[in-house]
Structures are given as structure tokens and as C-alpha cells.
Amino acid sequence: MTVIDHQTFEKQIRESIPNLYRLAYGILHNRADAEDAVSETLLRAYEKLHTLRKAERFHAWLTQIAANEARKIYAGNRKHTPMENMEPYMPAFQDDHHELWDVVMELELCYRETILLYFYERLTIPEIAKALRVPQGTVKSRLSRGKKLLREKLSDH
């Protein structure tokens, strides 16, 4: 028996899609791949809904699935297409309100995904560690280093 019924699942999924897409796009830098990652996330979440033990952990659980799916696609893309060749396909935001987002997107993947999960998805350090399958100390150091890199990049702008 699942802790979330299908109607609640559908409602929470609808509310989560923009955040899932933002996370996937932040990792992948490619709209089509981000859409694929979100689709795979929804499928995987539906298939694995019975494994969710606490309804209040749904968002963190779903975010972990999304991060894993995006990382799988990213790893597959690295084998086929170098990321520097993807730059012409990455859309730039048109206004100044997205300057921070643009700078976050310039970070290395390990810092970028940690920053996205912490500040944009509001996951805790233990939740990020679980989602990324790294120790909490690694999350803390990546977060610290990522914030330092952001400060440096923003002061250059």
C-alpha cells in the first residue's frame, strides 16, 4: 500500500514539474534532454511510488529521482557530445533578473547541481547528500566552494 494515493500523486507532480525541469536543465543545459529527464522522472516515480515511506518526503524523493535521471543523461551525453559544443544551443535569458541563474549555469556540474538543490529546490544538506549519493561533508564543501565561485563571478560582472 502506498502512502500517497494516485490523485495526490498527480497533484503533487503537476506542482513539481517546473522545479524538476529547472533542476534538469541546470544539470543538462539542454531543453530536450531536460524534458527527457523530467519524463523519465515521472515514469520512474510512478513505477516506484510504492517505495515512498513518508508522504511528507515526496518532494525530496522526487527531486532525488530527477537528479539521478538528469545525471544519467548527462553521463550519456558526455560520451557522445562534448559540452562545449552544446553552447550554441543553450538559451540565454533576456533580462537582468536571470543574471544569477546565468552565472550558476557557468559553474562546474558538481557545484551547479549542489547550488540548484540547496537554493532553488530548498533541500537540506542530508537530502542533497542522499540525492547525489555523496557524503554530507562533500555537499558542504561543494556548497561553500560554489558560493565562493558565484561571488567571484558576480563581482566580475
N, C-alpha and C positions, 0 to 999 in steps of 0.2 A: 504494500500500500504506500502510495506517495504522500508526502506531507503537503503538497500543493495540488489542487485539482486543476484540470485542464483549462477551465475558464480563467482562473487566477494566473496560470502559466501564460496564457495568451495575452492577458492584460499586461503583465509584467514584461513580457517580451516586447510588446509594442512600445512601452515606455523606455525600454533599454536600447532599442535599435540605434538611435542617434549616438549614444555613448559607445556602443560596440563598434560602430562604423568609425568614429573618431579615433578610437584605440587602434583598430586595424589599419586605418590609413596612416596613423602616426608611425606604425611599425613598418608598413609596406611602401608608403609613398606612391601608391598606385591605386586609382579608383577601382578598376576592375578586380584587382587582387583583393582589395579591401572588401568589396561586395562579395567575392567568393568566400573570404574568411568569415564574414557575417553569416552567409548562408550555411556554411559548414557548422558554424557555432550553433545556429538554431536547430539544425538537424541533430547534431550531437547532443544538445541539451534536451531535446525531446526524447531521444533514444535513452538518455541516461537519467531522466527525471527521477526515476525510482531510487537513484543513489543519493539524492539530496536528503540529508537527515534533518535539517532545520530550515524552515521556511524563511526565517529572517536572514539566512546566509545566501539567499538566492542570488542577489546582485553580485556578491563576491565570487560565488560559484560560477555564474555565467561569465563574468569578466575573466576568470581563470581559463575557462574554455576558449574564449575569444582570443586571449593572448597566446594560448597554445596553438590554435589554428593559424593565427597570423604568423607565428614563428615557423610553423611547418612550411607555409607558403614561402616565407622569406628564405628559408634554407634551400628550398627547391629552386627559387629564382637565382640564388647566388651561384648555383651550379650551371645555370643557363645564360643569365644576362648580368653583367657587372652593373652595380647600382649607378655608377657614374653615367652609364648610357641611358638611364631612365630619366635623368634630369629634365630633358625637354618635355617629357610627358607629365611632369609634376605641376599641378596648377598652383599659381601664386594667388594669394588673396589680394583684393584690390584696394583695401582701405587700411588705415593705420591701426585699427583695432586688432588686427591679427599679427602685428609685429612680433609679439611674444611667441605666438604659435609658429611663425616662420622661423624664429631663432631656435625654438625647441626642435623643429624638424631638421635642423642642421646638425644636431648632436649625433654622436655615435649611437647605434641601436641600444646598447646596454643602458646608457644614460637616458636616452629618449623614452624607452618603454617604462623605466622606473619613474621618471618625471610625470609621464602621462598617467600612470596608475595612481600615483600619490596625489598629484594636484588636480588632475582632470576627473579621474574616477573616484577620488577620495577613499582609496583603500588604505588600510593600516599597513604598517611595516610587516607584521606577520602574514597578512593576507597577500601582500606583494611577494614576499619570500615564497609562499606556497604556490602562487600563480606562476612565478618564474622558475621555481624549483632551485632556488639558491638559498644560502643561509641568510638569516636576518642581518648579520653583520655586513654581508655583501650588499644588501639593499641599502643599509645606512650609508656605506661608503659611496655607493653609486649615486645616491641621492645628494650627498654632500658635494661630491665632485661635479655632478650635473648642475647643481645650483651655482657652484663656483664658475663653471663654464658659461652658464647663462649670464651671470653678472658681467663676466669679461666680454662676451659677445654683445650684450646690450650697451655696455659703456662705449664700445667701438661704433655703434650705430649712431 
